[in-house]
Amino acid sequence: MFERRRLILGGMLALAAARPARAVTLVRYPRSEPQGQGDQSEHYPVRLLRMALAYAGQPHAIEPTTYKMGQTRALVELQNGRAIDVLWTMSSRRREAELLPVRVPLDMGLIGWRLLLIRRSDAARFDAIRSPAALQQLAALQGHDWPDTDILRANGYRVDTGSDYAGMFKMLSSSRADYFPRSVFEVWNEFDAFNWDDLMVAPGLALHYPSAFYFFVRKSNPALAETIQYGLERMMADGSYARVFNDYFGEVIHRSALSLRRIFELNNPLLPAATPLARRELWFQPGQLRK
């Protein structure tokens, strides 16, 4: 009996040794503007992507493009299956029609919580605003291809647009718009990184609209979407997702003091019906860090 078991085990080991190892799949993502968040290897979506693939137990390597890629080009490259395999961006009906979303919001909806970057000389004017109607009289600044532009306009807000990320801060500084709404996880890093002496975060105000910031892959690559989804769900289940969220966003959430601000609620007409808003564990609420 012992000899028989030894032979069976030996045969299994021989088969395992003969079986070719699974090839490592390269997952390419767009190198983007650092936006004050330092080394791209530590950029939150990159960190989350790396962890999700590891949790899924699949042999993957991730790699940025060798050149910086703006959002419009990245969307085209992904849809056409050329330079990248995954990107992260705000969801919209159009984007979910053209690409395949992984419906776990990477930021727990923080991208829809917006603080207003303004000129210091306008601090008193913004401090006096008590209604959306008053803010709607002023000109917001957004990227020409950002979903936020359409969201703000659909809610009656005036919006001027720019096409150059760094240039938009110069536009604000030179009075070509009145305020620049930025998410709570963008505005403080940008404010510290660009070090504009004449700019500040508006006191006492915030905007909010439900918004999902997802990983997207091309529709012909559902296996990658399933792998990332599985890894993220495992991270949610064992608490590591919340720990990464707190590590990365805890300080800016505290600094933003959302529970002490006047929050103007906006509708998001771009939000697809399939957005998992009913999964409360996926969404941030002011005054509450994830545990």
N, C-alpha and C positions, 0 to 999 in steps of 0.2 A: 504494500500500500504506500509506504514511504517513497519507494522508488518511482511509483506511478505518479505520485504528487510532484516529485522532483522533476520528472520529465515534463509534466504539464506546465509547471511553473517555468521551467527552462524554455519551453516552447513559446509561452506568452511573452517572456522577456526578449526572446529572439525576434518575435513579430513586432514588438514595440520598438526594438532597435532598428528593424528594417523599415518601419513606417516613416515616411518623410515628415520632418518637422513642419508645422504650419508656418507658412511664410508670413513675415511681418508686413502688415498693410500700412502704407504711408498715408497719413491724413494731413492734407495741406490746408492752411488757413491764411487769410490775408494779413500781411503786415500792415498795421494801421498807424495813424498818428498816435503817439504815446499819450496825449491829452493829460499831461502832468502825472501820469501814473507810473513813471519809471520804466525799468527794463521790461520789455515785452514778455520775457519768460515768466515774470511775476504778475502779468496782467491777469485780472480775475477770470475772464472767460477762458483764457489759456490754461490757467491752473485747474479750473473746473473741468475742462475738456480732458486734460491729462488724467485727472482723478476718475472721471466717469469711465473712460476707456479701461483704466486699471481695474476698477470695480467690476466691469463687465467680464473681465478675465480673457479678453481678446488680445492677441499680439499685435499692437499698433504702435507706430511711432508718429509723432506730430512734428510738423515743420512749417515755419512761416514762409511766405513768398520772399524772394530776395529783394523785392522793391516794395515801397509803400503803395497801398491800393485804396483809393477812395471808395465810398460806399456804392455809388452808382456802378462803377466798373466791377467791383466785387460781386454784386448781384448778377451782372451779365456773365461774368466769368464762371460763376457757380452754375447758373442755369444752362450754360452751354457746355459744361463739363470740361473746362480747360485748365486754368491755373490753380484752382482750389477745389477742395472737397467739402468744406464746411465753412460757415460764417455765423456770426451772431449779430442780430439786429432786432429792432422793434417789429412786431408782427402787424400785418394789415391783411385785409381781404385779398388784395392783389398779390401780395407776397406769398400768402398761403395757397393761392391758385397756381402760382408759377413754380413754387419750391415746396419742399417737404419739411414741415416744422417738427421739432421735438418739443411737445407741449408741456415742458416744465420750465417756468419762468426763471431765468438764471439769477435774477436780482430780486425775486419775490415781489415784483411790481414796483420796485423803487424808481424805475425810470419814469413812471408817471407822477412822481412827487417832485414838483419843480419849484426851485427857489429862483429869485429874480436878480440877475446881475445888473447893476445900474451904475451911473456916475455918482460919485460922492456928493456932487453939488445938487443932486436931485433927492437926497435922502429925506428931507422934510416933506417934499411933495408925495413921495411914496408912503411915508409914514402916515399921511393923512387919508390915504385911500381906504374906504370902508365898504366898497361894493364892487362887484364885477363891472358894472356900467362905467364907473370912474376909470378903471384900468383899461377898459375897451377903447377909451378915447386916446390912449397912447399907443405908440408903435412898438410892437414886439419884433425881435430879430430871430430868425431861424434859418437853417440850411434850406436851399431851394429844393432839395430832393428828400427832405426829412418828413416822415409821416406827421410829426408834430405840427408842421406848417398847416396841413389840411385840418387837423384836429382843432387848432386854435381858430382858424378862419370859420370852420363850421359852427363854432360857439360865439361868433360875433366879434372876435378879436382882430385888430389890425395887425398885419404881419408884413414886414419887409424881409427880403431874403438875401443871402450871400452864398457864394459857391466855394469860398476858401475858408477852412476852419479857423486858422490863426487870424486871417484877415477880418473875421467877424468881430473879434475883440477890438480891433482898430476902428471898425465901423461904429461900434458902441461908444468908444472913447471920443470919436470925432463927431458925435451927435447925429449920426445918420440913422439912429433908432433910439428908442427911449429905454428899453430893457431887453435883456437876453435871458429867457427862461432856460435853466439848465437843471438836470436831475440832481438830487442831493448827493449822489456819488460822483458827480462830475464837477460841480461848481466849486467846492472847496479845493480840490486838487488843482483845478485850473487857476483859481484865484491865487493860490500859493505859488504855482509854477510860473505864471506869466508876470506876476508882481507888478500889476498896474496900480500906480499910486492914486490914480483918479477914479478907480472903480471899487465897488463894494457890493455885498449882498444886501438887498433891500430888507429893512427891518420889518418884522411882524407880518409878512405876507408869504403865501405859498399857493401854487396851483396844484390841482390833482385831477387826473383822469385815469381810469383803469387802462392799463397797458401791459403788454406781455413782451418780454425781451427773450428771444429763443435762439437756440442753435437751429440752423437750417442746413439741409443738404439738398442735392438735386433729386428730382422725383424718380430718376432711374437708379437711385442708390438707397432703397429702403433698408437694406441690411445695416448700413452705417447708422441710419436713424434709429433703428431698433436697438443696436448696440449701445448708443449714447443714452437712449431712454432707459434701458435696463440698468446701466451704471448709475444714472442719476436717481432712479427710484431706490436702488440699494443704498445710496448715500442718504436719501431721505429717511429710510427705514432705520438706519443705525445711528443717526444723529450727526454724521460727519458733514452733511450738507449744511445744516444749521451752524455748525462750528466754523466752517469756512466763511459762511455769510457773516457771522458775528466778527470773526477775525478781520475781515476786509472792510465791512461797513459799519461796525459798531461805533467807531469814533466819529464818522461823518453824520451818523444818525443822531448821536448825542449833540454834536455841534449844531445841527440843523434845528433842534428844539421844535419839531413840527407841532407838538401838542400845545405849544404856546402861541402859535401863529394863527392869523385869520386865513382860512383855507377856502379858496374859491373852487367849487367842484365843476368840472366840465364833462360833457358827454364825449364818448369816443365812437364816432360813427364808423371808424375803420376796423373796430375790433370784431374779429370773426365770431360767429355763433358758437364755434367749437371751443372757444377759450374756457379752460376749466376753472371758472370763477367759484364754483361750488366747493372746490377743494380748498378749504380755508387754510390748511397747513402750508399752502403754496404762496400765500399773500401776506405782505407786511402791513401792519397797522401802527400808527404813531403811538409812542409810549410803550412799545412792546418789542424787545429784542427777541429773536428766535432762541430757543433753548434746546 
